[in-house]
Amino acid sequence: MMSTMDELPTEGACDDSRHLIILVKGRERYFWLWDDDNFMVAVKSILRFVCSRELSLTLVDSSYLIRRMTEMQMESEDDKTPRQSP
């Protein structure tokens, strides 16, 4: 049985270096807040939650979250890159 994932509008960059992603699964709410320097800490946190038998977070959920977090991280890095004028 597949679970449904709802993204809330609060997903996205909080400022230049902090990011927030939220996963809602039924009655459970998962929140991750990280900055650019601690991306891997957030990823490891997600993977620890997947290993917990007390939570319903799955490998599919973690894959989705990490993919979205990676996209958000890349967008943040692109925003920091100075643009060259033509």
C-alpha positions in Angstrom: 0.0 0.0 0.0 1.5 3.3 -1.0 1.3 6.4 1.2 0.2 9.8 0.1 2.6 12.7 0.5 1.4 16.3 0.8 3.8 19.1 0.4 2.9 22.2 2.4 3.5 25.7 1.0 6.1 26.2 3.7 8.6 24.2 1.7 11.4 26.3 0.4 14.2 28.7 1.3 13.8 30.6 4.6 16.7 32.9 3.8 19.9 32.5 1.9 21.3 29.6 3.9 18.3 28.0 5.8 15.8 25.6 4.2 12.6 24.0 5.5 10.8 20.9 4.1 7.7 19.3 5.7 6.2 15.9 5.0 2.7 15.2 6.1 1.6 11.5 6.3 -1.8 11.0 7.8 -1.5 12.2 11.4 2.3 12.3 11.3 4.2 15.5 10.5 7.9 15.5 9.7 9.9 18.8 9.6 13.5 19.3 8.6 15.2 22.7 8.9 18.9 22.8 7.7 21.4 25.3 6.5 23.8 25.0 3.6 26.6 23.7 5.8 24.5 21.0 7.4 22.8 19.3 4.5 24.3 15.9 5.2 23.2 16.1 8.9 19.6 16.6 7.7 19.9 13.6 5.3 21.3 11.4 8.0 18.4 12.4 10.2 15.9 11.3 7.6 17.7 8.0 7.2 17.6 7.4 11.0 13.8 8.1 11.0 13.4 5.5 8.2 15.1 2.9 10.4 12.7 3.6 13.3 9.9 0.9 13.7 7.8 3.5 15.6 7.4 5.8 12.6 5.8 5.3 9.2 8.5 7.0 7.2 9.5 4.7 4.3 12.5 4.5 1.9 10.2 5.9 -0.8 9.4 8.9 1.5 13.1 9.4 2.2 14.1 9.2 -1.4 11.5 11.9 -2.3 12.6 14.1 0.6 16.3 13.9 -0.2 15.7 14.5 -3.9 13.6 17.7 -3.1 16.2 18.8 -0.5 19.0 18.3 -3.1 17.0 20.4 -5.6 16.4 23.1 -3.0 20.2 23.1 -2.1 21.1 23.4 -5.8 18.7 26.3 -6.3 20.2 28.1 -3.3 23.7 27.6 -4.6 22.6 29.0 -8.0 21.1 32.0 -6.3 24.5 32.7 -4.7 26.4 32.5 -7.9 27.2 36.0 -9.3 25.7 36.6 -12.7 28.0 37.8 -15.4 26.7 40.8 -17.4 26.6 40.3 -21.2 
